[in-house]
Amino acid sequence: MDEVEKVLDKYGLNMVMIGNPDGRKKVEEGYYCWRSNGDKIDPNRNWSFNFKVGDLEDEMYDSSGGDKPFSEAETNAVNEAIKKFKPEIFLDVHSGMKGLLYPYASVKAEDLVKHDDNMKKALDITKDLLVDIKKEICNDCLTGSAYEVLHYESRGCASDHNFVEN
């Protein structure tokens, strides 16, 4: 039995294949780092944890989170799927770069978890999982917290929200 079969025998797997159909279409047209939906809102900046109302700078990079969290149909659809499935591990996959990123995207991870042993343990498990994935699948992937790897603050992200809320 190979490693994938072992994992699938032990764990359930649920995937939302495309959480932003409008954005995916733009990627397929050659705009490889496109983020926004048809309403010019980035569904990955539209979650409640550390949300920030979009401003001109965000909009220049097609990553405005909108006027309020969960204002977009895509965000709500993915959130409802997550609530129904109740995952133990949440992986958030994006096109645009080779990266295996863990929370947080809006702040330095260690600053948030240093006083919470359960959150620190969950973050350590996530880090270990991504290191293993990197070794097996993507040696040239950048690995680390989204905040530190990307060198910018990404507020209202799905990964941060689901790490804290689920």
C-alpha positions as CSV (number, residue, x, y, z in Angstrom):
1,M,0.0,0.0,0.0
2,D,1.5,3.3,-0.9
3,E,1.5,6.4,1.3
4,V,-1.5,8.0,-0.3
5,E,-3.6,4.9,0.3
6,K,-2.5,4.8,3.9
7,V,-3.6,8.4,4.4
8,L,-6.9,7.9,2.7
9,D,-7.6,4.7,4.7
10,K,-7.0,6.7,8.0
11,Y,-8.6,10.1,7.2
12,G,-11.5,11.6,5.3
13,L,-10.7,14.0,2.6
14,N,-12.9,16.8,1.4
15,M,-11.9,19.3,-1.2
16,V,-13.3,22.5,-2.7
17,M,-11.6,22.4,-6.0
18,I,-12.2,26.0,-7.1
19,G,-13.3,28.6,-4.6
20,N,-13.1,31.5,-7.0
21,P,-14.4,30.5,-10.5
22,D,-14.1,34.0,-11.9
23,G,-10.5,34.3,-10.7
24,R,-9.7,30.8,-12.0
25,K,-10.9,31.9,-15.5
26,K,-8.5,34.9,-15.4
27,V,-5.6,32.6,-14.4
28,E,-6.4,30.3,-17.4
29,E,-6.4,33.4,-19.6
30,G,-2.8,34.0,-18.5
31,Y,-3.1,36.3,-15.5
32,Y,-1.4,33.8,-13.2
33,C,-1.6,35.7,-10.0
34,W,-5.2,37.0,-10.4
35,R,-7.1,37.0,-7.2
36,S,-10.4,38.8,-7.4
37,N,-13.8,37.6,-8.4
38,G,-16.3,39.2,-10.8
39,D,-17.1,41.9,-8.2
40,K,-13.4,42.8,-7.9
41,I,-13.2,41.4,-4.4
42,D,-10.6,38.8,-3.4
43,P,-12.5,36.0,-1.7
44,N,-9.4,35.0,0.2
45,R,-9.4,38.5,1.9
46,N,-13.1,38.3,2.7
47,W,-12.9,36.1,5.9
48,S,-13.5,37.5,9.4
49,F,-10.1,36.9,11.2
50,N,-8.2,40.2,11.2
51,F,-10.4,41.5,8.3
52,K,-9.5,44.9,6.8
53,V,-11.9,46.9,4.6
54,G,-10.3,47.1,1.1
55,D,-8.5,50.3,0.2
56,L,-6.9,51.7,-2.9
57,E,-3.6,50.0,-2.4
58,D,-5.3,46.6,-2.0
59,E,-7.4,47.2,-5.1
60,M,-4.3,48.0,-7.1
61,Y,-3.3,44.4,-6.5
62,D,-6.8,43.0,-7.0
63,S,-6.9,41.9,-3.4
64,S,-9.5,44.0,-1.8
65,G,-11.4,42.2,0.9
66,G,-14.6,44.2,0.3
67,D,-16.6,46.2,2.7
68,K,-17.2,43.5,5.3
69,P,-16.3,39.8,6.0
70,F,-18.3,37.2,4.2
71,S,-19.9,39.6,1.7
72,E,-19.0,37.4,-1.2
73,A,-20.9,34.2,-2.4
74,E,-17.6,32.3,-2.9
75,T,-16.4,33.0,0.7
76,N,-19.8,31.9,2.1
77,A,-19.9,28.7,-0.1
78,V,-16.4,27.6,1.1
79,N,-17.2,28.5,4.7
80,E,-20.4,26.5,4.7
81,A,-18.5,23.5,3.2
82,I,-15.9,23.8,6.0
83,K,-18.5,24.1,8.7
84,K,-20.2,20.9,7.4
85,F,-17.0,18.9,7.1
86,K,-15.3,20.2,10.3
87,P,-11.8,19.5,9.2
88,E,-8.9,18.6,11.6
89,I,-6.5,20.1,9.0
90,F,-7.2,22.9,6.6
91,L,-5.0,23.4,3.6
92,D,-5.5,26.4,1.4
93,V,-4.1,26.0,-2.1
94,H,-3.5,28.9,-4.4
95,S,-2.0,29.4,-7.9
96,G,0.6,31.9,-8.5
97,M,3.7,30.6,-6.7
98,K,5.3,27.5,-5.4
99,G,4.7,27.9,-1.7
100,L,3.7,25.8,1.2
101,L,2.5,28.4,3.7
102,Y,1.0,28.1,7.1
103,P,-0.9,30.7,9.2
104,Y,-0.7,33.4,9.8
105,A,-0.9,35.7,6.8
106,S,-1.7,38.9,8.6
107,V,0.7,38.8,11.6
108,K,3.8,36.9,12.8
109,A,2.6,33.4,13.8
110,E,4.7,33.0,16.9
111,D,3.4,36.3,18.3
112,L,-0.2,35.0,18.3
113,V,0.4,31.5,19.7
114,K,3.1,32.1,22.3
115,H,0.5,32.3,25.1
116,D,-1.8,29.5,23.9
117,D,-0.4,26.0,24.1
118,N,-3.1,24.4,22.0
119,M,-2.6,26.9,19.2
120,K,1.2,26.5,19.4
121,K,0.7,22.7,19.1
122,A,-1.6,23.0,16.2
123,L,0.8,25.4,14.4
124,D,3.7,23.0,15.1
125,I,1.7,20.1,13.6
126,T,0.9,22.2,10.5
127,K,4.6,23.2,10.1
128,D,5.7,19.5,10.3
129,L,3.1,18.4,7.8
130,L,4.2,21.1,5.3
131,V,7.9,20.1,5.8
132,D,7.0,16.5,5.0
133,I,5.0,17.6,1.9
134,K,7.9,19.7,0.7
135,K,10.3,16.8,1.1
136,E,8.1,14.4,-0.9
137,I,6.5,16.6,-3.5
138,C,7.8,20.1,-3.8
139,N,11.5,20.5,-2.9
140,D,11.7,24.0,-4.5
141,C,8.6,25.3,-2.7
142,L,9.0,28.2,-0.3
143,T,7.9,27.1,3.2
144,G,6.9,29.2,6.2
145,S,4.2,31.4,7.5
146,A,2.5,33.4,4.8
147,Y,3.3,36.6,6.6
148,E,7.0,35.9,6.6
149,V,7.4,34.3,3.2
150,L,5.3,36.8,1.3
151,H,6.7,39.8,3.1
152,Y,3.3,41.6,3.3
153,E,0.3,41.5,5.4
154,S,-2.7,39.6,4.1
155,R,-5.7,40.3,6.3
156,G,-9.0,38.4,6.2
157,C,-7.5,35.2,4.8
158,A,-9.2,31.8,4.7
159,S,-6.2,30.0,6.3
160,D,-6.0,32.4,9.3
161,H,-9.7,32.3,9.8
162,N,-9.9,28.5,9.7
163,F,-6.9,28.0,11.8
164,V,-8.4,30.1,14.6
165,E,-12.1,29.4,14.2
166,N,-12.2,25.6,13.3
